[in-house]
Amino acid sequence: MKRIIIPGRNCWTVEETSDAGVLVDGRAYYRELYRAAKKARRYVVMTGWQFDSDVALLRGDDLEEARGGEVRLLPMLDALCRANPELHVYILAWDFSLLLAMEREWMQHLLFNWTTNERVRFRFDASSPLYGAHHQKLVVIDGVQAFTGGMDVCDCRWDDREHRAHSVLRCDSGREPHRPYHDVQAVLTGPVVERLTELFEARWAHAGGGELRLPRLSRDDVGFFSSVPAPPGPVALSRTFGKTLLPPQEAVQEVRALFLDAIDAADRFIYIENQYFSSRAIYQALVRRFRAEGRPPLQVVLVLPRQPEALREQLAMGVAQVRLLRALGRLARETGHTFRVYCSAARDFPSGAEVYTYIHSKVMVVDDAFLTLGSANTTNRSMGLDSELNLSWEAEVDGDAVSRAIRRVRVSLMAELAGLSGAGAVRSLARVDAAWVERLDAVAREAVHRLRPHPLETVFDQSPLLKSLEPEELSIDPEDSVLDESLFEALRGGEDGLFASGIRLLSRWWVGAAEERPHRAILPAGPDDEQDHRDGG
């Protein structure tokens, strides 16, 4: 297989790691985030699509570790700052669309900035392109440990790898327990963390927070427990940024190039688990690969949610997604390739009803020689409009340590979503031969475990009354901000409505003074800080 990772084309940089791991599902990530934050000496910085103040990082048996201490996100960070006068916390969250106002925690400026220690700084990032989102998820602690991937620290995200049909631990903010939820995050140490620190500094400045310089500490107490070890050696960092005029920022489409190059290089198989599939660029890349003459047959396996989470996504993106997937299935059959889409479900006892696991992870594996995971969905938005961050590893030769580690990650994820255990079943997933998909189909048809064939139907297919209303073209998934303006014109009425506008104005009236805190923060060097030779964010 030809080389995929090319700095300057499909990644920003390739950096060494001291250690890295894959954290599967919210329990593993939240627990390691809690442990790392408790050890923080100088700073904790966090950026993401969404934060909620009272998300419990430890639950169930894990609560013993807290020994009665605070485990909710914001109260814990506040307590850490009050106990350590040298600790600073910076949180950068997307200044979300008003279409999401009813789904978000209100008055967060007030809650995060006015009810906590003055060294807890929270800021909304409104610098995205028109209708774009800040979607990167990144945590850095003392410049020595970082977390990034698909997970935000917010409501309705926590779950463990069992994905039981019902669990009282999947309860946030007094809500009813949410359904099973699957996601993937990475934890990293070593030189790569310095570049991720630079990325946060740049995002903070771009969002209007001013200059922020975060020194790297010298610490010998950094460690973690991963769900699966990540591949050893260097890791590539790839980004997406949409173009903006104020503040000025050129478009960056490294993630887009990465996905297209990986698909083009695939010789045997592609495994993808993702929240959506609606990217026209990725669809076209698969079409080109299916039609390529002289290339070996390809097996493509996708694991997606049973249906998009919100009704607006079902009505808009769900239609485009199903059409693309059906077309790829037809083309694969015509050209001698294999294309399958699955979902994952738990069976409720004693009723026997199926409860589907919501897939939020963003993972792609090619030929067990390439692995990428991060924040980017296989959507148009993630390819060109929203801010995204992906990590990638690539083997030098088949069977080397990186290749074996990639295989372990893939098999661990597939076994979880398929509900398979035992050495024989796991070996059947690891062996990617001509009968690989046939074995998966057999598991899905039996419906004894978790894997299910994806029905590839929309909300319109489920109701004859709605079928006549199915739109020919409706999308909330633009790839760039130029198209964005016309595509969203129909939604502007709801977004600029009196209620939504009132919420925004009321929030800004209450918390305007919070933005008047100092805009230049350079943490003074301490005895544990290493000399900083970086060029800046």
C-alpha positions as CSV (number, residue, x, y, z in Angstrom):
1,M,0.0,0.0,0.0
2,K,1.4,3.4,-0.9
3,R,2.2,5.9,1.8
4,I,-0.8,7.9,3.1
5,I,0.5,10.5,5.6
6,I,2.2,13.4,3.9
7,P,3.0,16.5,5.9
8,G,1.9,19.7,4.2
9,R,-0.7,17.8,2.2
10,N,-3.0,15.9,4.6
11,C,-1.5,16.7,8.0
12,W,-0.1,19.7,9.8
13,T,2.8,17.9,11.4
14,V,4.0,14.5,12.5
15,E,5.3,14.3,16.1
16,E,6.7,11.7,18.4
17,T,4.9,10.4,21.4
18,S,6.2,9.0,24.6
19,D,3.1,7.0,25.2
20,A,-0.4,6.9,23.8
21,G,-3.6,5.0,24.3
22,V,-7.1,4.7,23.0
23,L,-9.9,5.4,25.5
24,V,-13.1,3.7,24.4
25,D,-16.4,5.2,25.7
26,G,-17.1,7.8,28.2
27,R,-16.3,5.9,31.4
28,A,-12.7,5.4,30.3
29,Y,-12.2,9.0,29.1
30,Y,-13.9,10.7,32.0
31,R,-12.0,8.6,34.5
32,E,-8.6,9.4,33.0
33,L,-9.5,13.1,32.6
34,Y,-10.4,13.2,36.3
35,R,-7.1,11.6,37.3
36,A,-5.1,13.8,35.1
37,A,-6.9,17.0,36.3
38,K,-6.3,16.0,39.9
39,K,-2.6,16.0,39.3
40,A,-2.5,19.3,37.4
41,R,0.0,21.8,38.8
42,R,-0.2,24.9,36.6
43,Y,-3.0,24.6,34.0
44,V,-5.8,22.7,32.5
45,V,-7.0,23.9,29.1
46,M,-10.1,22.5,27.4
47,T,-11.7,23.2,24.1
48,G,-14.8,21.6,22.5
49,W,-18.2,21.7,20.9
50,Q,-20.0,21.6,24.2
51,F,-19.4,21.5,27.9
52,D,-21.9,21.0,30.8
53,S,-20.9,22.2,34.3
54,D,-22.3,19.3,36.3
55,V,-21.3,16.2,34.3
56,A,-20.0,13.6,36.8
57,L,-16.6,12.2,35.7
58,L,-16.8,9.3,38.1
59,R,-19.8,7.0,38.5
60,G,-20.7,3.7,40.1
61,D,-17.8,1.8,41.5
62,D,-15.4,4.4,40.2
63,L,-16.7,6.8,42.8
64,E,-14.6,5.1,45.5
65,E,-11.6,6.8,43.9
66,A,-12.9,10.2,44.8
67,R,-13.2,9.4,48.5
68,G,-16.2,11.7,48.9
69,G,-14.6,14.6,46.9
70,E,-16.2,16.5,44.1
71,V,-16.5,14.6,40.7
72,R,-18.7,17.1,38.7
73,L,-16.7,18.9,36.1
74,L,-17.0,22.6,37.0
75,P,-17.1,22.1,40.8
76,M,-14.1,19.9,40.6
77,L,-12.1,22.4,38.6
78,D,-13.1,25.2,40.9
79,A,-12.0,23.2,43.9
80,L,-8.7,22.4,42.4
81,C,-8.0,26.1,41.7
82,R,-9.0,27.0,45.3
83,A,-6.7,24.4,46.6
84,N,-3.7,25.3,44.3
85,P,-3.1,29.1,43.9
86,E,-0.8,28.4,40.9
87,L,-3.5,26.5,38.9
88,H,-5.3,28.1,35.9
89,V,-8.2,26.7,33.9
90,Y,-9.1,27.9,30.4
91,I,-12.2,26.5,28.7
92,L,-13.1,27.4,25.1
93,A,-16.5,26.3,23.9
94,W,-18.3,26.8,20.6
95,D,-20.7,29.8,20.6
96,F,-23.4,27.5,19.4
97,S,-26.2,28.2,16.9
98,L,-29.4,29.4,18.4
99,L,-31.1,26.4,16.8
100,L,-29.5,24.4,19.7
101,A,-30.5,26.8,22.5
102,M,-33.0,24.5,24.0
103,E,-30.5,21.7,24.1
104,R,-27.7,23.6,25.9
105,E,-27.0,24.6,29.5
106,W,-28.1,28.3,29.8
107,M,-26.1,31.2,31.1
108,Q,-22.8,29.5,30.9
109,H,-20.8,32.7,30.9
110,L,-22.3,33.4,34.3
111,L,-22.1,29.9,35.6
112,F,-18.4,29.3,34.6
113,N,-17.0,32.7,35.2
114,W,-18.9,34.3,38.0
115,T,-19.5,31.4,40.4
116,T,-16.0,30.0,40.4
117,N,-12.4,31.0,41.3
118,E,-11.1,33.9,39.2
119,R,-8.5,31.5,37.7
120,V,-11.2,29.6,36.0
121,R,-11.7,31.3,32.6
122,F,-14.5,30.3,30.2
123,R,-15.0,31.8,26.8
124,F,-17.4,31.2,23.9
125,D,-15.7,30.8,20.5
126,A,-17.7,32.8,17.9
127,S,-14.9,32.9,15.3
128,S,-16.1,30.1,13.1
129,P,-17.2,30.8,9.6
130,L,-20.9,31.6,9.0
131,Y,-22.9,28.7,10.3
132,G,-19.7,26.8,11.0
133,A,-19.0,25.1,14.4
134,H,-16.0,24.8,16.6
135,H,-15.8,21.0,16.7
136,Q,-12.3,20.2,17.9
137,K,-12.2,18.4,21.2
138,L,-8.9,18.9,23.1
139,V,-7.7,18.9,26.7
140,V,-4.1,19.7,27.6
141,I,-2.7,19.5,31.2
142,D,0.6,21.2,32.1
143,G,1.9,20.7,28.6
144,V,2.7,17.0,29.3
145,Q,-0.6,15.1,28.7
146,A,-3.3,15.6,26.1
147,F,-6.7,14.1,25.3
148,T,-8.4,14.4,21.9
149,G,-10.9,12.5,19.8
150,G,-14.7,12.5,19.5
151,M,-15.8,13.1,23.0
152,D,-17.1,16.3,24.7
153,V,-17.6,16.6,28.4
154,C,-21.3,17.1,28.4
155,D,-24.7,15.5,29.1
156,C,-25.7,12.2,27.6
157,R,-22.2,11.0,26.6
158,W,-21.2,8.7,29.5
159,D,-21.4,4.9,29.0
160,D,-19.2,1.9,29.4
161,R,-18.2,-0.8,27.0
162,E,-21.1,-3.1,27.9
163,H,-23.7,-0.7,26.4
164,R,-26.5,-2.2,28.3
165,A,-30.0,-1.5,27.2
166,H,-30.7,0.4,30.4
167,S,-28.3,1.8,33.0
168,V,-29.0,4.1,35.9
169,L,-25.4,5.4,35.6
170,R,-26.2,7.0,32.2
171,C,-28.0,9.9,33.9
172,D,-27.0,13.6,33.8
173,S,-28.4,16.7,35.3
174,G,-31.5,15.0,36.7
175,R,-32.6,13.7,33.3
176,E,-33.8,10.2,32.6
177,P,-31.0,7.8,31.8
178,H,-30.0,8.2,28.1
179,R,-29.6,5.3,25.7
180,P,-26.3,3.5,25.0
181,Y,-23.6,5.7,23.6
182,H,-20.3,4.8,21.9
183,D,-17.3,7.1,21.4
184,V,-13.5,7.0,21.1
185,Q,-10.8,9.4,22.5
186,A,-7.0,9.3,22.5
187,V,-4.6,10.1,25.4
188,L,-1.1,11.2,24.5
189,T,2.2,12.1,26.2
190,G,5.5,13.3,24.8
191,P,6.6,16.0,22.3
192,V,3.2,15.8,20.4
193,V,1.6,17.5,23.4
194,E,3.6,20.7,22.8
195,R,2.1,21.1,19.4
196,L,-1.4,20.5,20.7
197,T,-0.7,23.1,23.3
198,E,0.2,25.5,20.5
199,L,-3.0,24.7,18.8
200,F,-5.0,25.6,21.9
201,E,-3.1,28.9,22.3
202,A,-3.9,29.8,18.7
203,R,-7.6,28.9,19.1
204,W,-7.8,30.9,22.3
205,A,-6.3,34.0,20.6
206,H,-8.4,33.5,17.4
207,A,-11.5,33.5,19.6
208,G,-10.6,36.9,21.0
209,G,-9.1,35.7,24.3
210,G,-5.7,37.4,23.7
211,E,-2.2,36.0,24.0
212,L,-1.8,32.9,26.0
213,R,1.5,31.3,26.7
214,L,1.5,27.9,28.4
215,P,4.9,26.5,29.5
216,R,5.6,22.8,29.5
217,L,6.3,21.5,33.0
218,S,8.8,18.9,34.0
219,R,6.8,16.1,35.7
220,D,7.6,12.5,36.4
221,D,4.1,11.5,37.6
222,V,2.3,11.3,34.3
223,G,0.5,8.1,33.5
224,F,-2.8,6.6,32.4
225,F,-4.7,3.4,31.8
226,S,-6.0,2.9,28.2
227,S,-8.7,0.7,26.9
228,V,-6.4,-0.4,24.1
229,P,-2.8,0.8,23.6
230,A,-2.4,3.2,20.6
231,P,0.2,2.4,18.0
232,P,3.8,3.3,19.0
233,G,5.9,5.9,17.5
234,P,5.0,9.1,15.7
235,V,1.5,10.4,15.2
236,A,0.2,12.8,12.5
237,L,-2.1,15.8,13.4
238,S,-4.6,16.8,10.7
239,R,-7.0,19.8,10.9
240,T,-10.0,21.4,9.3
241,F,-10.7,25.1,9.5
242,G,-13.2,27.1,7.4
243,K,-12.0,30.3,5.9
244,T,-12.9,33.5,7.9
245,L,-12.3,37.2,7.1
246,L,-12.6,38.5,10.6
247,P,-10.5,37.3,12.3
248,P,-8.5,36.4,9.2
249,Q,-8.0,32.6,8.7
250,E,-7.3,30.7,5.5
251,A,-9.1,27.4,4.9
252,V,-7.4,24.3,6.0
253,Q,-8.6,20.9,4.6
254,E,-6.0,18.5,5.9
255,V,-8.6,16.0,7.2
256,R,-10.4,16.0,3.8
257,A,-7.1,15.2,2.0
258,L,-6.3,12.5,4.6
259,F,-9.6,10.7,4.1
260,L,-9.4,10.8,0.3
261,D,-5.8,9.7,0.2
262,A,-6.5,6.8,2.6
263,I,-9.5,5.6,0.5
264,D,-7.4,5.8,-2.7
265,A,-4.6,3.7,-1.1
266,A,-6.8,0.9,0.2
267,D,-6.0,-2.5,-1.2
268,R,-8.0,-4.9,1.0
269,F,-10.5,-3.2,3.3
270,I,-11.8,0.0,4.9
271,Y,-13.4,0.0,8.3
272,I,-15.3,3.1,9.4
273,E,-17.3,3.9,12.5
274,N,-18.9,7.4,12.5
275,Q,-21.8,9.5,13.5
276,Y,-22.8,10.4,10.0
277,F,-22.0,9.6,6.3
278,S,-23.0,12.4,4.0
279,S,-19.7,13.7,2.6
280,R,-19.9,14.1,-1.2
281,A,-16.1,14.1,-1.4
282,I,-15.8,10.8,0.5
283,Y,-18.6,9.3,-1.5
284,Q,-16.9,10.2,-4.7
285,A,-13.5,8.8,-3.5
286,L,-15.2,5.5,-2.8
287,V,-16.8,5.6,-6.3
288,R,-13.4,6.2,-7.9
289,R,-11.9,3.3,-5.9
290,F,-14.7,0.9,-6.8
291,R,-14.3,1.8,-10.5
292,A,-10.5,1.8,-10.6
293,E,-9.2,-0.7,-13.1
294,G,-6.6,-3.2,-12.1
295,R,-7.1,-2.7,-8.3
296,P,-8.0,-5.7,-6.0
297,P,-11.5,-6.2,-4.7
298,L,-12.2,-4.0,-1.7
299,Q,-14.3,-4.7,1.4
300,V,-15.9,-1.6,3.0
301,V,-17.6,-1.9,6.4
302,L,-19.4,1.0,8.1
303,V,-20.9,1.1,11.5
304,L,-23.3,4.0,12.0
305,P,-26.1,5.0,14.3
306,R,-29.5,3.4,13.6
307,Q,-30.7,6.9,12.7
308,P,-29.5,10.5,13.3
309,E,-30.1,11.6,16.9
310,A,-32.3,14.7,16.4
311,L,-35.4,15.1,14.2
312,R,-33.8,18.0,12.3
313,E,-30.9,15.7,11.4
314,Q,-33.2,12.9,10.4
315,L,-35.2,15.3,8.1
316,A,-32.1,16.9,6.5
317,M,-28.9,14.9,6.7
318,G,-30.6,11.5,7.0
319,V,-32.1,11.7,3.5
320,A,-28.7,12.5,1.9
321,Q,-27.0,9.8,3.9
322,V,-29.3,7.0,2.9
323,R,-29.2,8.0,-0.7
324,L,-25.4,8.0,-0.8
325,L,-25.2,4.6,1.1
326,R,-27.7,2.9,-1.2
327,A,-25.9,4.2,-4.3
328,L,-22.5,2.9,-2.9
329,G,-24.1,-0.5,-2.2
330,R,-25.4,-0.8,-5.8
331,L,-22.1,0.3,-7.3
332,A,-20.1,-2.2,-5.2
333,R,-22.2,-5.0,-6.4
334,E,-21.8,-3.9,-10.0
335,T,-18.0,-3.6,-9.8
336,G,-17.2,-6.7,-7.7
337,H,-16.5,-5.0,-4.4
338,T,-18.3,-5.5,-1.0
339,F,-20.0,-2.7,0.9
340,R,-21.9,-3.2,4.2
341,V,-23.4,-0.8,6.7
342,Y,-24.2,-2.1,10.2
343,C,-25.6,-0.7,13.5
344,S,-25.3,-2.0,17.0
345,A,-28.1,-2.8,19.5
346,A,-28.7,-4.2,22.9
347,R,-31.7,-6.4,23.7
348,D,-33.9,-5.3,26.6
349,F,-35.0,-8.1,28.9
350,P,-37.7,-9.2,29.5
351,S,-39.5,-7.2,26.8
352,G,-37.2,-8.3,24.0
353,A,-37.1,-4.8,22.5
354,E,-33.9,-3.7,20.8
355,V,-32.2,-0.5,22.1
356,Y,-29.7,0.8,19.6
357,T,-26.3,2.2,20.6
358,Y,-25.7,5.7,19.3
359,I,-22.4,5.7,17.4
360,H,-20.5,9.0,18.0
361,S,-17.0,7.8,17.3
362,K,-15.0,9.0,14.3
363,V,-12.6,6.1,13.3
364,M,-11.2,4.8,10.1
365,V,-8.9,1.9,9.5
366,V,-7.4,0.9,6.2
367,D,-5.8,-2.5,5.6
368,D,-4.7,-2.6,9.3
369,A,-1.8,-0.3,8.1
370,F,-3.5,3.1,8.7
371,L,-5.6,4.4,11.6
372,T,-7.2,7.8,12.1
373,L,-9.4,8.9,14.9
374,G,-10.5,12.3,16.0
375,S,-13.4,14.8,15.9
376,A,-14.1,14.7,12.1
377,N,-17.3,13.1,10.9
378,T,-17.6,11.8,7.4
379,T,-19.7,14.8,6.5
380,N,-19.3,17.9,4.3
381,R,-19.0,20.1,7.3
382,S,-16.1,18.2,8.8
383,M,-14.3,18.2,5.5
384,G,-14.3,22.0,5.0
385,L,-16.4,24.2,7.3
386,D,-16.1,23.2,11.0
387,S,-12.9,23.1,13.0
388,E,-11.7,19.5,13.4
389,L,-8.7,17.6,14.7
390,N,-7.6,14.1,13.8
391,L,-4.7,11.8,14.9
392,S,-3.3,9.3,12.5
393,W,-0.8,6.4,12.6
394,E,0.7,4.5,9.7
395,A,2.7,1.3,9.5
396,E,5.9,1.0,7.6
397,V,5.4,-2.6,6.6
398,D,2.7,-5.2,7.1
399,G,3.1,-7.0,10.4
400,D,5.2,-4.4,12.2
401,A,4.5,-3.1,15.7
402,V,2.3,-0.3,14.4
403,S,0.3,-2.6,12.1
404,R,-0.3,-5.1,15.0
405,A,-1.4,-2.2,17.3
406,I,-3.8,-0.9,14.6
407,R,-5.3,-4.4,14.3
408,R,-5.8,-4.6,18.0
409,V,-7.6,-1.3,18.1
410,R,-9.9,-2.3,15.2
411,V,-10.7,-5.7,16.6
412,S,-11.4,-4.3,20.0
413,L,-13.9,-1.8,18.6
414,M,-15.5,-4.3,16.3
415,A,-15.9,-6.9,19.0
416,E,-17.6,-4.3,21.3
417,L,-20.1,-3.1,18.7
418,A,-20.7,-6.7,17.4
419,G,-21.1,-8.0,21.0
420,L,-18.6,-10.8,20.4
421,S,-16.2,-12.2,23.0
422,G,-14.0,-15.3,23.3
423,A,-10.8,-16.1,21.5
424,G,-12.5,-17.7,18.5
425,A,-14.9,-14.9,17.8
426,V,-12.2,-12.3,18.1
427,R,-9.9,-14.2,15.7
428,S,-12.7,-14.2,13.2
429,L,-12.8,-10.4,13.3
430,A,-9.0,-10.1,13.1
431,R,-8.7,-12.3,10.0
432,V,-9.6,-10.1,7.0
433,D,-10.0,-12.5,4.2
434,A,-12.5,-13.0,1.4
435,A,-15.1,-14.3,3.9
436,W,-14.6,-11.5,6.4
437,V,-17.9,-9.7,5.6
438,E,-19.7,-13.0,5.2
439,R,-18.9,-13.7,8.8
440,L,-20.1,-10.3,9.9
441,D,-23.3,-10.8,7.9
442,A,-23.9,-14.1,9.6
443,V,-23.6,-12.5,13.1
444,A,-25.9,-9.6,12.0
445,R,-28.6,-12.0,10.7
446,E,-28.6,-14.1,13.8
447,A,-29.4,-11.0,15.9
448,V,-28.1,-12.9,18.9
449,H,-25.3,-10.5,19.7
450,R,-25.2,-6.7,19.0
451,L,-24.5,-6.4,15.3
452,R,-27.5,-5.6,13.0
453,P,-27.8,-4.9,9.3
454,H,-28.5,-1.2,8.9
455,P,-32.0,-0.7,7.4
456,L,-30.9,2.3,5.4
457,E,-34.2,4.0,5.7
458,T,-35.2,7.5,6.5
459,V,-38.0,8.9,8.7
460,F,-39.9,9.3,5.4
461,D,-39.7,5.6,4.6
462,Q,-41.2,4.8,8.0
463,S,-44.4,6.7,7.4
464,P,-46.5,6.7,4.2
465,L,-48.0,10.1,5.3
466,L,-44.5,11.6,5.4
467,K,-43.3,10.1,2.2
468,S,-45.0,12.8,0.1
469,L,-43.1,15.4,2.1
470,E,-39.6,14.0,1.4
471,P,-37.4,16.8,0.1
472,E,-35.5,16.5,-3.1
473,E,-32.7,18.5,-1.8
474,L,-32.3,19.7,1.8
475,S,-29.1,19.9,3.7
476,I,-27.6,21.3,6.9
477,D,-24.3,19.9,5.9
478,P,-22.4,22.5,3.7
479,E,-18.7,22.1,3.0
480,D,-17.8,25.8,2.9
481,S,-19.2,29.0,4.2
482,V,-20.0,30.4,0.7
483,L,-22.6,27.8,0.2
484,D,-23.7,28.1,3.8
485,E,-25.5,31.3,3.4
486,S,-28.0,30.1,0.8
487,L,-28.5,26.7,2.3
488,F,-29.4,28.1,5.6
489,E,-31.7,30.9,4.4
490,A,-34.8,28.8,5.0
491,L,-33.8,28.4,8.6
492,R,-33.1,32.0,9.4
493,G,-36.6,32.8,10.5
494,G,-36.4,30.3,13.3
495,E,-32.9,31.3,14.3
496,D,-33.7,35.0,14.4
497,G,-37.1,34.5,16.2
498,L,-38.0,36.6,19.2
499,F,-37.5,33.8,21.7
500,A,-34.1,32.7,20.5
501,S,-32.9,36.3,20.1
502,G,-34.2,37.1,23.6
503,I,-32.2,34.2,25.1
504,R,-29.0,35.4,23.5
505,L,-29.5,39.1,24.5
506,L,-30.5,38.1,28.1
507,S,-27.4,36.0,28.4
508,R,-25.1,38.7,27.1
509,W,-26.7,41.3,29.3
510,W,-26.0,39.2,32.4
511,V,-22.5,38.2,31.6
512,G,-21.0,41.1,29.6
513,A,-18.7,42.1,32.3
514,A,-17.1,38.6,32.4
515,E,-15.5,39.4,29.0
516,E,-13.7,42.3,30.6
517,R,-11.1,40.1,32.4
518,P,-7.5,40.6,31.3
519,H,-6.9,39.5,27.6
520,R,-3.2,38.7,28.0
521,A,-2.2,35.8,30.1
522,I,1.3,34.5,30.1
523,L,1.8,32.1,33.0
524,P,5.0,33.0,34.8
525,A,7.8,30.5,34.6
526,G,8.2,28.3,37.6
527,P,10.8,25.9,38.9
528,D,9.2,23.0,37.2
529,D,8.8,24.7,33.8
530,E,11.0,23.6,30.9
531,Q,12.6,26.3,28.7
532,D,10.1,27.2,25.9
533,H,11.6,27.4,22.5
534,R,8.4,27.4,20.4
535,D,7.6,29.9,17.7
536,G,4.2,30.6,19.1
537,G,0.6,29.7,18.3
